[in-house]
């Protein structure tokens, strides 16, 4: 469960970055908005590393059912009632799925995102819409991490589309 909480925090930090920069990023100015975005993504990377350490330290021999060499963590919550059909339970569900691949992908995505943020601090320094770029990067990082963490097909579809939207915003940044 600790691993799932760390990964949820790692997912939500870029979303918080997006919210802060969308609200007050323009008032922060050129260097501060980028530093704030980089700080949140760096925190996400640290949470991912902590989750990896916890995941690798848990062993089935310790009597735990999950961890490296054990079963994946699958948490689901009922969300919207949709009626009943076989296997649905009457609700659309939201979920979190954590296994070894999830841990590796989280660490890789947050590391690359942190490096992109650090690089962009210098590369985008002269751009007039500097805060907006880091706002888009925060949303992109959130959507990528939520895509990896999602435990249902609905989440996969929603966050895949959000990744596509963020890609469009970042590619079309210089219009």
C-alpha positions in Angstrom: 0.0 0.0 0.0 2.9 2.4 0.7 4.1 2.0 -2.9 0.6 2.9 -4.2 0.5 6.0 -2.0 4.0 7.1 -3.2 3.0 6.6 -6.8 -0.3 8.5 -6.3 1.7 11.4 -4.8 4.2 11.2 -7.7 1.3 11.4 -10.1 -0.5 14.3 -8.4 2.6 16.6 -8.0 2.7 17.4 -11.8 -1.0 18.1 -11.7 -0.5 20.5 -8.8 2.3 22.1 -10.8 -0.2 22.5 -13.7 -2.8 24.0 -11.4 -0.4 26.5 -9.8 1.2 27.6 -13.1 -2.2 27.9 -14.8 -3.5 30.1 -12.0 -0.4 32.3 -11.3 2.3 31.3 -13.7 2.2 34.5 -15.7 2.6 36.6 -12.6 5.5 34.5 -11.5 7.6 35.5 -14.5 10.1 33.7 -16.6 12.5 32.0 -14.3 10.3 31.4 -11.3 7.5 29.6 -13.2 10.1 27.1 -14.7 11.7 26.6 -11.3 8.3 25.9 -9.7 7.4 23.3 -12.5 10.9 21.7 -12.2 10.5 21.5 -8.4 7.2 19.6 -8.6 8.5 17.2 -11.2 11.7 16.7 -9.2 9.5 15.8 -6.2 7.7 13.4 -8.4 11.0 11.8 -9.3 11.9 11.5 -5.7 8.6 9.8 -4.9 9.2 7.4 -7.7 12.6 6.5 -6.4 11.2 6.0 -2.9 8.5 3.7 -4.4 11.1 1.7 -6.2 13.2 1.3 -3.1 10.2 0.2 -1.1 9.1 -2.2 -3.9 12.5 -3.8 -4.1 12.8 -4.1 -0.3 9.5 -6.0 0.0 9.8 -9.7 -0.4 7.3 -12.5 -0.5 9.4 -14.3 2.2 8.5 -11.5 4.6 4.9 -12.6 4.4 3.7 -9.9 2.1 1.6 -10.7 -0.9 3.0 -7.9 -3.0 6.4 -6.4 -3.8 9.3 -7.5 -6.0 8.7 -11.2 -6.8 5.1 -11.1 -5.4 1.7 -10.2 -6.7 0.9 -6.8 -8.2 -1.1 -4.2 -6.2 -4.6 -3.7 -7.7 -6.9 -1.3 -6.0 -10.3 -0.5 -7.5 -13.1 1.9 -6.5 -16.7 2.0 -7.7 -17.3 5.3 -9.5 -20.4 5.6 -11.6 -23.4 3.3 -11.5 -24.1 1.9 -15.0 -26.6 -0.9 -14.5 -25.7 -4.5 -14.4 -24.2 -6.8 -17.0 -22.0 -9.8 -16.5 -18.8 -9.0 -14.7 -19.5 -5.2 -14.2 -20.8 -5.2 -10.7 -23.1 -2.4 -11.7 -20.4 0.4 -11.6 -17.7 1.9 -13.8 -14.6 1.5 -11.7 -11.4 3.5 -11.2 -8.3 1.7 -10.2 -4.6 1.6 -9.6 -2.4 -1.2 -10.8 1.2 -1.4 -9.6 3.7 -4.1 -10.6 7.4 -4.1 -11.4 6.9 -2.7 -14.8 4.8 0.2 -13.4 7.7 1.0 -10.9 10.3 1.0 -13.7 8.1 3.1 -16.0 7.4 5.7 -13.3 11.1 6.1 -12.5 12.0 6.4 -16.2 9.2 8.9 -17.0 9.9 11.1 -14.0 13.6 11.1 -14.6 13.2 12.1 -18.2 10.6 14.7 -17.3 12.9 16.2 -14.7 15.7 16.3 -17.2 13.4 17.9 -19.8 12.3 20.5 -17.3 15.9 21.4 -16.3 17.0 21.6 -20.0 13.9 23.7 -20.8 14.9 26.3 -18.1 17.8 27.4 -20.3 16.4 26.6 -23.7 13.1 28.5 -23.2 14.6 31.4 -21.2 14.0 34.0 -23.9 10.5 32.9 -24.9 7.6 35.3 -24.2 5.3 32.4 -23.2 7.7 30.7 -20.9 5.2 30.0 -18.0 2.6 28.6 -20.4 5.2 26.0 -21.7 5.9 24.8 -18.2 2.1 24.6 -17.6 1.7 22.3 -20.6 4.7 20.2 -19.5 3.1 19.7 -16.0 -0.1 18.5 -17.6 1.8 16.2 -19.9 3.7 14.7 -17.1 0.6 14.1 -15.1 -1.2 12.5 -18.0 1.7 10.2 -18.7 2.0 9.1 -15.1 -1.8 8.6 -14.8 -1.7 6.5 -18.0 0.9 4.2 -16.5 -0.8 4.0 -13.1 -4.4 3.4 -14.3 -5.9 0.1 -13.6 -8.9 0.1 -15.9 -9.6 0.4 -19.6 -11.5 3.6 -19.0 -8.5 5.3 -17.4 -6.3 4.0 -20.2 -8.5 5.6 -22.8 -9.0 8.9 -21.0 -5.3 9.4 -20.1 -4.2 8.3 -23.6 -6.3 11.1 -25.1 -5.0 13.6 -22.5 -1.4 12.6 -23.6 -2.5 13.3 -27.2 -3.9 16.7 -26.3 -0.8 17.7 -24.4 1.4 16.5 -27.3 -0.7 18.7 -29.6 -0.3 21.7 -27.2 3.5 21.2 -26.8 4.1 20.6 -30.5 2.0 23.5 -31.5 3.5 25.8 -28.9 5.3 27.9 -31.5 2.4 28.8 -33.9 
